[in-house]
């Protein structure tokens, strides 16, 4: 039997899947573990995820993505 939290979590995941069609996200954080955890969650929801460890790298990724989307 599902708990209330499991039900809400499943509903949230389904909502995210239905609301976005192959969304792309750039996760920027200086902590490797934080980036990996967030990208794992987003990937499970069907998002395409890239990572950057600082602002400079993030800007480079955005510029690169404008020319060649990931």
Secondary structure, DSSP 4 states (H G I P E B T S, - for coil): ---HHHHHHHHHHHHHHHH-SS-EEEEE-S-HHHHHHHHHHHHHTT-EEEEESSHHHHHHHHHHHHHS--
